Amino acid sequence: MTDPIFKIGLIGARAFTARELLQILARHPRVEICALQARVERPTPVGDVFGNLRGLEFPDIGEIDLARLTKDLHAVFLCLPHTAAAQHAAPLLERGLRVIDLSADFRYKDLKTYERVYGVRHPAPELLAKAVYGLPETRRPSIIGASLIANPGCYPTATVLSLAPLMKRDLVVPGSIIADCKSGVSGAGRTPTDGTHFCNANESLKAYKVTEHRHESEIEDQVSRLAGEQHAVTFVPHLIPMDRGMYATVYAQLKEPVTAENIQRMFESYYEGEPFIRLLPDNVLPDTKNVASTNFVDISVRVDHKRQRLIITTAIDNLVKGASGQAVQNFNVSFGLPETLGLI
């Protein structure tokens, strides 16, 4: 008996995240890409939008029209901006499809938090209770069989995975966490801005949206849920002049002295069996080059005994584990497939 093939659609097929999704799903042995839609004036070959995908078999990208989606689809990936994604999620769910949303529309359980952070009214607040936060390493049981999965932001992915083992053990002083994070320019999305223009971003490093970045509240929300108590996080994002990659250096004050060996064992125990987490030995630090174009997360933990502080450094690819690779990982978990399909 042959393994069933899952038919999927993708809406927002011109986004950077869509390019990564298509590249991953093209090698996924249990997936057939049946529908691609985006804001286009006429049907457009994928190779005309993403030159690296020329020669691969994809349907043309058509205009966004849910009525044109075939009735035998199993799941749809949404690569749309916030609010636009939520508007499409409800009718897709009503058709019995599973939805993996790469926007921020369903990452919060609390409606007021979403509307405060994003400054808009939520188009589908009734779906918030249904949505599952899609960070498999911390939420796997709830993702299995989930019909609506909220793919995490890239900065929260790197930061929460840096902290998760500590939050479960009540080791960190609340309010002491500092996340110093750096992202490649693709993290800003496909639409160019003055700050991401080559002439301004190249050969330059700068912080941006300090105390204002939307991912700060997402990080605080997830860290606090893991800890079972409120944790404020000081989050400072930086733009670095490279295409892809993300590096998080996270500092946390310890409530009590802990040896480096115990911390390492704690992380090893928490992430035992996780296919994409690579805990590095004491003499190795993460490097974005070693995770580029992969779904891996490289983590190193150091104890500053003099100051009773932990320093965790973590590297991911912001477009893969920080977005599209994680979306495929969530797809695999939701449908009970081997988690690494299409990703390793």
C-alpha positions in Angstrom: 0.0 0.0 0.0 1.4 3.4 -1.0 1.6 6.3 1.4 -1.1 8.9 0.8 -0.2 12.1 -0.9 -1.4 15.4 0.8 -2.6 18.1 -1.6 -1.8 21.6 -0.5 -2.3 25.2 -1.6 -0.4 28.3 -0.9 -1.8 31.8 -0.7 0.6 34.7 -0.9 2.8 32.9 -3.3 5.1 35.8 -4.2 6.5 36.3 -0.7 10.1 35.4 0.4 8.5 32.8 2.7 6.6 31.3 -0.2 9.8 30.9 -2.2 11.3 28.9 0.7 8.1 26.9 1.1 8.0 25.9 -2.5 11.7 24.9 -2.4 11.1 22.7 0.6 7.8 21.2 -0.5 9.1 20.4 -4.0 11.3 17.7 -2.3 8.7 16.6 0.2 7.7 13.0 -0.7 4.2 13.2 0.6 3.1 16.5 -0.8 1.5 17.6 -4.1 1.3 21.4 -4.7 -2.0 21.9 -6.3 -2.8 25.6 -6.0 -0.7 28.9 -5.8 -2.4 32.2 -5.4 -1.2 35.8 -4.9 -2.0 39.4 -5.8 -1.3 39.0 -9.6 -3.0 40.5 -12.6 -2.7 37.3 -14.7 -1.5 33.7 -14.2 2.3 33.8 -13.7 4.8 31.0 -13.9 6.7 30.4 -10.6 10.0 30.7 -12.4 9.1 34.2 -13.5 8.9 35.3 -9.9 11.6 33.1 -8.4 14.4 32.4 -10.8 15.9 29.7 -8.6 12.8 27.6 -9.1 12.8 27.5 -12.9 12.5 24.0 -14.3 10.5 22.7 -11.4 6.9 21.6 -11.8 4.5 24.0 -10.2 1.1 25.3 -11.1 1.0 28.9 -12.2 0.4 31.6 -9.6 -3.2 32.8 -10.0 -5.1 35.6 -8.4 -6.4 35.1 -4.9 -9.8 33.4 -5.2 -10.7 30.8 -2.6 -13.6 29.5 -4.8 -11.0 28.3 -7.3 -9.2 26.1 -4.9 -9.9 22.5 -5.6 -12.2 20.6 -3.2 -9.7 17.8 -2.5 -7.0 20.0 -0.8 -5.9 18.9 2.6 -4.1 22.1 3.8 -3.3 25.7 2.9 -0.2 27.7 3.8 -0.9 31.4 4.3 2.1 33.7 3.4 0.1 36.9 3.8 0.4 40.0 5.9 -1.4 40.2 9.2 -5.2 40.8 8.9 -5.1 39.6 5.3 -4.3 36.1 6.6 -7.1 36.1 9.1 -9.7 37.1 6.5 -8.9 33.9 4.5 -8.5 31.5 7.4 -12.2 31.3 8.4 -13.6 30.2 5.0 -10.7 27.7 4.5 -11.4 26.2 7.9 -15.1 26.0 7.1 -14.2 23.9 4.1 -12.5 21.4 6.5 -8.9 22.4 5.4 -6.0 22.7 7.8 -4.4 26.1 7.8 -0.8 27.0 8.6 -0.6 30.7 9.0 2.8 32.4 8.7 1.5 35.8 9.7 1.0 37.1 13.3 -2.8 36.9 13.2 -3.3 33.8 15.5 -0.1 33.9 17.7 -1.9 35.4 20.7 -4.7 34.0 22.7 -5.6 37.4 24.1 -7.5 39.6 21.6 -6.6 42.8 23.4 -2.9 42.0 23.2 -3.0 41.4 19.5 -5.0 44.6 18.8 -2.7 46.7 21.0 0.5 45.3 19.4 -0.7 45.5 15.8 -2.9 48.5 16.1 -5.8 47.0 14.2 -9.1 45.2 15.0 -8.8 41.4 14.5 -10.7 40.2 11.5 -11.5 36.8 13.0 -11.3 36.9 16.8 -13.6 33.9 17.2 -10.7 31.7 15.8 -8.1 32.7 18.5 -9.2 30.0 20.9 -8.9 27.4 18.1 -5.4 28.4 17.0 -2.3 26.5 18.2 1.1 28.2 18.6 3.3 26.3 16.2 6.7 25.9 18.0 6.9 22.1 17.9 9.7 21.8 20.5 7.4 23.4 23.1 3.9 22.8 21.8 4.0 19.4 19.9 1.1 17.6 21.6 -1.3 20.5 20.7 -0.1 20.7 17.1 -0.9 17.1 16.4 -4.2 17.1 14.4 -4.5 20.9 14.8 -6.6 22.6 12.1 -5.2 26.1 12.6 -1.5 26.6 13.4 0.0 29.9 14.1 3.6 29.8 12.8 5.9 31.8 15.3 7.9 34.8 14.4 11.5 34.4 13.6 12.9 36.4 16.6 10.5 34.5 19.0 11.6 31.2 17.6 15.3 31.9 18.3 14.7 33.5 21.7 12.1 31.1 23.1 14.1 28.1 22.1 17.1 29.7 23.9 15.0 30.0 27.1 12.5 27.1 27.2 14.5 24.6 29.2 15.1 27.3 31.9 11.5 28.4 32.1 10.4 24.9 33.0 12.8 24.8 35.9 12.1 28.2 37.5 15.7 29.2 37.4 15.5 32.8 36.0 14.9 36.0 37.9 11.7 37.6 36.4 12.5 40.8 34.5 16.2 39.9 34.0 16.0 38.5 30.5 17.8 40.5 27.7 17.6 39.3 24.1 20.1 40.9 21.8 19.1 39.6 18.3 20.4 40.2 14.8 18.6 39.4 11.5 19.5 39.3 7.9 17.7 41.7 5.6 15.2 39.1 4.3 13.6 39.3 7.7 12.0 42.6 6.6 10.1 40.9 3.9 9.9 41.3 0.1 8.7 44.9 0.0 11.8 47.2 0.0 12.1 50.1 2.4 14.6 52.9 2.9 16.2 50.9 5.7 16.6 47.7 3.7 17.8 49.4 0.5 21.2 47.9 -0.5 23.0 51.3 -0.3 21.8 51.8 3.3 22.0 48.2 4.6 25.2 47.1 3.1 28.4 47.5 5.2 26.2 48.7 8.1 24.8 47.4 11.4 22.1 49.1 13.3 19.4 48.5 16.0 15.8 49.2 15.0 12.4 49.5 16.6 14.0 49.4 20.1 11.2 49.0 22.7 8.7 49.0 19.8 9.2 45.7 17.9 6.1 43.6 17.8 8.0 40.4 18.5 8.8 41.6 22.0 5.3 40.9 23.3 5.2 37.5 21.5 8.4 36.5 23.2 7.2 37.7 26.6 3.9 35.9 26.0 5.5 32.5 25.2 8.2 32.7 27.8 5.6 33.6 30.5 3.4 30.7 29.4 6.2 28.2 29.7 7.3 29.6 33.1 3.8 29.9 34.5 4.6 33.4 35.7 5.1 36.8 34.0 8.5 37.5 32.5 9.3 40.8 31.0 12.0 40.7 28.3 14.2 43.4 27.0 14.4 42.8 23.3 16.7 44.7 21.0 16.7 43.7 17.3 19.4 44.6 14.8 19.7 44.5 11.0 22.8 42.9 9.7 24.0 43.2 6.1 23.4 39.6 4.9 20.6 38.0 3.0 19.5 35.4 5.6 20.3 34.2 9.1 19.5 35.2 12.7 21.6 35.3 15.8 20.2 35.6 19.4 22.4 36.3 22.4 20.2 36.0 25.4 21.1 36.9 29.0 19.3 35.7 32.1 20.0 36.2 35.8 20.0 33.0 37.8 18.0 32.7 41.0 20.7 30.5 42.5 24.2 29.2 41.5 24.2 26.5 38.9 27.1 24.7 37.4 27.8 24.7 33.7 27.5 20.9 33.7 24.1 21.0 35.2 22.9 23.6 32.8 24.2 21.6 29.8 22.5 18.5 31.1 19.2 20.4 31.6 19.3 21.5 28.0 20.2 18.1 26.8 17.3 16.5 28.7 14.8 19.1 27.6 15.7 18.7 23.9 16.4 15.0 23.9 15.2 13.5 20.6 14.4 16.9 19.0 15.5 16.4 15.4 16.4 20.1 14.7 18.0 21.2 17.9 21.8 20.9 18.0 23.3 21.7 21.4 26.9 22.6 20.9 29.8 21.5 23.0 31.5 23.8 25.5 34.2 24.9 23.0 31.9 25.7 20.1 29.7 28.7 19.5 26.9 29.0 16.9 27.5 30.4 13.5 24.8 31.5 11.1 26.7 30.0 8.2 26.2 26.5 9.7 22.4 26.8 9.8 21.9 28.7 6.5 19.1 27.1 4.4 18.4 24.5 7.0 15.8 24.0 9.7 18.4 23.4 12.4 18.8 25.4 15.6 22.3 25.7 17.0 22.4 26.5 20.7 25.3 27.1 23.1 25.0 27.8 26.8 27.6 29.5 29.0 27.5 30.3 32.8 29.0 33.6 33.9 29.7 32.5 37.5 31.1 35.8 38.6 27.8 37.5 37.8 25.5 34.5 38.3 24.2 35.0 34.8 23.5 32.7 31.8 24.5 33.6 28.3 22.8 31.6 25.6 23.7 32.0 21.9 21.5 30.7 19.2 21.6 30.7 15.4 18.8 29.9 13.0 17.9 30.7 9.4 15.2 33.3 9.7 13.5 32.1 6.5 13.6 28.4 7.3 13.3 27.6 11.0 12.2 31.1 11.5 9.4 30.8 9.0 8.9 28.3 6.1 10.8 25.3 7.4 9.0 25.6 10.7 5.7 25.8 8.8 6.5 22.5 7.0 7.6 21.0 10.3 4.2 22.0 11.7 2.5 20.5 8.7 4.3 17.2 9.3 3.4 17.1 13.0 -0.2 18.0 12.3 -0.7 15.2 9.9 1.3 12.6 11.9 4.1 12.4 9.3 7.8 12.0 10.2 8.8 15.4 11.3 11.9 15.7 9.1 10.2 15.0 5.8 11.2 17.6 3.2 13.6 19.2 5.7 16.5 16.9 6.0 
